[in-house]
């Protein structure tokens, strides 16, 4: 028995040695595979950020040559998928007025008229909302003419004969009238946007959740957060033009939606990026861009569009506005891991255009908000993100644009005034349906 026992012990020892050797080999193989995978990842990432691949000719060109106006690929694909600019010179013929969202149309290229409820049908509601870039949840109600501001009672339009085909545009279905016989006009709601969530938001510079601001998105270049943006429909975002000035090629851009913590997972690809052609990178004027997603997103608790403001939405000096983003929490600091929110009161235009603050650099396409004493502000990484105002719903009134430093005394944040650029926004959505 003792001899037999010693033989078993030797066998066990040999087996243990073999197992250790096998584990060492497996670990070495896994380590080599991990190193190879990381190496391939960084090589691919380097190639993608350094070169543009011409798929048809199987060639590489320097990334800086892509979208430079010259066709470097044999088939010219390096000049197809690019950030582009769009100028709008005409008045968009449909608009919603004030907090009541009264529908008006521009008739005969000369005057605005308020749309009466006479002969108004569901198909007209759908058509008007479709022209405003929305296809989900179109609704209309009737509002008494007597309740309107006098400016909305000067001219009216009514639906033509009920058999009139209104397939082209809502204005083609309308005829000018001096009076509104029904005594009511149309108030239009085209989207379940900007819904109010029951949370106290009157706090500056604190952690928040995406469910409270579900329109907030993160724009990524090469999987890295660069700017913020605002979801305004299931396929369109609004951001700042300056976010895209140095990176024209579209394939490296992506959008992350519905996340409280900054991440690159679940990113959605981009179909087109359109800058306002009047954007001036020196003066920051017309600092707005629209991003079209490659596919529609499904709205939910953490992904939901914000409302565009109606024309003549009244915001008074001192009204609380709210800015959100993952930007740095102090000048030249690190990006925040978690979404931040801050309350920034509106500052009157006359104050910000004063020579002691921004002077002539402050244009009619801008608004400023914050505290002249400093301390609370948007900062690097917040660019392109939303500045919102709560009336009956949350409205996107501003886009984070520029400022001298962050939260400095006497230098509040400057935002692109969305209310001044609605014509460009609606025209862009119409041209790229």
N, C-alpha and C positions, 0 to 999 in steps of 0.2 A: 504493500500500500504506500509506504513513504516514497518509493521510487516512482510509482505511477503518479503520485501527487506532484512530485517535482517536475515531471514531464508536462503535466497540465499547466503548471505555473509558467514554464518556458513558452508553451504555446500561447498562453494568454498575453505574455509579455510581447511576443512577436506580433500578435494581433493588434495590441495597443500601439506598437511602433508603426505598423502598417496604417492604422487609423489616423494616427497623428500625421504621418507623411501624406496620406490622402487629404486630410483637412488642410495641411499646409499648401498642397498643390492647388486645391480648390480655392483657397483664399488668395493665392498668388494669381490664379487665372481670373478670379473676380476682380482683384485689384487692377490687373492689366486691362480687363474689359472696361472698368470704370474710367481708368486713365485714357483709354482709347476713345470712349464715348465723350468724355470731357474735351479731349483734344479735337475730336471731330466737331463737337458743338461749337467750340471757340473758333475753329477754322472756318466753319460754315458762317458763323456770325461775322467773322472778319471779312470773309469774301462778300457777304450780303451787304455789309455797310461800306465796303470799299469799291466794289464793282457792280455794274449792272449786267445781268446775263441776257444776251440776245438769243431768245429761244429758237428762232427760225434759222439763224446762221450759226448757232452753237458757239458764240464768241462772247468775250467779256470786254466791257468798256469801263473806264473809270466812272464811279458814281457821280462825280461832279460834272461829267459830260451828259448825263441823263437830264432831260427837261431843260436844256440850254438853248433850245430853238434850232439846233442842228441835228440832223439824223446821223447818228454814229453807227447804229445797227443797220445792216443791209436792208431789212424790211421796215426800218424806222420806228420800231415799237418802243424805243427809248423816249420818244416824244409823244406817246399816246396817253399813257397813264400818269398824268402830271397834275399838280396843283395848277389851277387856272384862275383867271380873273374875269369878272363879269360886270359890265357897266349897264345900268338901267337909266334910260333918259325919259321914259314915259311915266305918266301917273297910273298906278295900278287902279283899275276901275271899280273895285269893290272894297268896302271897308266897314268896320264896326266902330261905333262912336260911344265913348264914355263908358261908365261902369254898367249901364243898362244894355250895352252891346247892340245899339240900334243900327240896323242895316241901312247903308247908303250905297248908291251907285253913281258913277260919273257918267253923265249923259251928254252925248253929242260933243265930247271932248271939250266941254265948256263949263259945266256946272254940276255940283253934287246935289242929289235929290234923295229924300228919305222914302223908303219903300213902304207903301200902304199894305194893309192886310187884305184888301179887296182881291178876291179870286186866288189868294195864295194857297198853294197845295204842298204836299209832302215832297213832290219831285222838285219844287223850286227850292225848298230847304236843302235838299241833297246837292243840287246844282251849285247854289251859292257857296256852300261849305267846301265843295270840291274845288271851286275856283280859289278858295282861300288856302288850299293845300291839305284839306282834311277829308277823310273818307269814313271815319269812325264816329259813331254817336252824334249825328247831326240832329239838332232840335231847334224848334222855333216857338216863341210865344207872342201874343199880341199885347202891345202896350198902348194905353190911351194917348192920343195926340196931345191932349191938354196937359199931360204930365211932362212933356218934353221941354227942353230948353228952347227959347224962341228961335235960335239959329237953326234948329232942326225942323222948323215949321214953315220955312220959306219956299220950299219946292218939294213936290212929291212925284213918285212914280207908282204905277199900278200894273198888275199883270194884264197882258193882252187878253183877247178872247180865250176862253178856257180850252179851246181846241188848239191853240198855238203851240207849235213844237219849240221847246226851249232847250234843244240839245247842245247848242253851241256855247252860249254864255247866258248868265242870268239877265244881263242888261238887254240882250236881244229879245227877251220875253216881256220887257217892260215898256210902258209908254208914259210920257210926262203928263202930269195933271196939276192944275192950280190948287185943287183941294183933295182931301182924303175922305171920300164919302163914308167909309166904314167908321171913321173916327178912331181907328187904331193903326199902329205901324208894327213892323216886324222886328223883334229882338231875336238874334241868332246866337245859338251856342253850338259850336261845331265839334267839340271834343270834350272828353272827360278829363280835362287838364287841370293842373294846379289844385287838386283836392286838398282840403285842410285836414291835417292829422292833429289829434288832440295832444299837443305837447307844448310846454312853456319854452319858447325860444328866445326870450328876452335876456340873453346872456352874451357876453362878448368873449371870444377866443377860447371856447371850450369844446371838448369832445362831443360828437353827436353821432347819429346813425343815419345810414342811407335811406331808411324807411321814412325819416322825417323830411328828407330832401331827395326824393327818388328820381328827379331829373338830372342830378349831378352825375357827370361822367368824367372819366380820366382818359385823356388822349396820350397815346404812347407812340414813341418813335423807337424802333428796334427794341421793343419790350420794356422801354423805360418811360416812366411818367414824365411828360413835358409840360402839359397844360391841362386845364379843366375845360369843361364845356357843359351845355345845357340841352337836354332832349326836349324838342318842341313838338314832335310827332313820332309815329312809330318808325320813321326812317330818316328824320332830319335832326341835326344838331346845330347849335349856334356856338361859335367860339370867337377868338380874336385873330385877326389877320396876321399879327406879328408872330404868332406861334408857328407859322408855316413858311416864313420868308426865306429861311436858309435850307429848307429840306423840301424839294419840289417833287420828288418821286413818290408815288402813292403806295407802293407795295410795302414799305416799311412802317406805314401808319396803321394803327389799330385803335379800337375804343373798348374800354372796360366799363360796363354798366352794372348797377345793382350791388356794389361792393362798399362796405364801410371802411375796410382796411385796404390800403394801397397794395395792388397785386397786378400781375400780368396774366393771370389765369382767366380763361373764359373770354378772351379778347375777341371782338368782332371786327372783321375786315372792313375797309373803307372803299366805296365805289368812286366817289369824287369829292374834291375839296375846292370850293369856290371862294375867292377873295373878292371883296368890293374893289373894283378897279380904281376907285378914287383913293384907296388907302395910301397914305404917305408915311413911310417908315421913319422919316425925320421928325415930322410934327405929330405923329400918332393919330392924325385925323382919319375918320372912316375906318377905324380899327375893328373890323368885323369880318367873319368868315362863316360859311355854311358848309357842313360836312354831311354828305349823304352816305348812309350805311349800305353795305352790300346786300343786306336783307332786312326785312322788317323785324323789329323786336316785339316780344309779347309783353304788354303792360301787366304789372302786378304790384305787390306791396312795395318792392324795392326798385322797380323800374316803372316810371310814370312821367309823362310829359308835363312841363310847366306851360302855362298860358302865355301867349304873346299878349302884350298890352293892347287894349283898344286905343284908337285915336282919341286924343284929348283926355287921357287918363290923368286925373289931377293928383299930383304929389306935391305936398307943401314942405317948405323949409322946416326941418326938425322931425319930419316923419321918419319912423324907423324903417330902415331897409336892412336886408340880411344877406351876408356874403358867406359862401362856403367854399371849401377846398382843402387840398392836402399840402398847400404851400408851406414854406419855411416859417417857423414860429418866431423868428427874429432875423433881422437883416443878415444875409450871408450865412444863415444857419442851415440845418438839415431839414429835408422834407419830413412832414408829419406822417406817421404810420397810419393814423386814424383820421377820419374826416373831421374837420374843424368847422365851427360856425361862429359868427360874430355879428353883433348889432352895430350898424353904422348909420347914424342919422343923416338925412339929406342936407347938404349945405347949399345955400342959394348961389345961383350962377354969378351974381354980382360980387360975391365974396371970393370965389375961386378965380375969377378973371381979374381980380385986383392985382396991381403991379407987385404988391408985397408977397403974393402967393404964386400964381402961375401966369398972370398977365395975358398977353395975346396968344400964348401957347394953348390956352383953354378956348376951344371952338364951340360952335352951336351943336355939334354932334357929340358933345361930352357932358357928363354930369359928375359932380364930386360928392363924396359921402365920407363921413368919419368924424374925427374929433380934432379941432384945431390944437388942442393940448397934446395930441399924439396918443400913443399907447395901444390903440386898436386899429388894425388896418389889414388889407390884403397884402400879399408879398410874393416873392419869386415862387413859381410853381402854381400859383392861383390863377395866373393869366388865362383868359378865355372863359373863366368860370362865371357862375350866375350871381347877379345882384337882383334880389327879388323883393316885391312889395305885396303885402296882403291886403286885399279889399274883400270882395266876396270869395275870391280865389287867389292863388299865388300867381303873380304876373312877373315875367322877366322884363325888368326895366333897364338893366345895365349888364355890360360885359366887362370883366376885370381887364383893364387896359394898361395904365401906367401910373407913375408917381415918382417923386424924388425920394428914393430910399423907401423905407417901410416904417409906418407909424411915427414918423418924425414930427416934432412940434411945428405947427403952422403949415404943414404940407400933407393934406389929406389925400386919399386915393382918388384916382380919376378913372371913370368908367365910360365906355361907349354907350351913348343914350339910344337904346333900342327903339324908343318911340319915334325918333327922328329918321329911322332907317327901315320902317315897316314896308314902304313901297318897294325897296330893294329886296327885302326878305320874301315877300309874297310873289314878286315877279320871278325870283330865282326858283322857288318851288314850282311855279307854273311852267317855267321853261325846261325843268328837269323832272317831269312827273314820274 
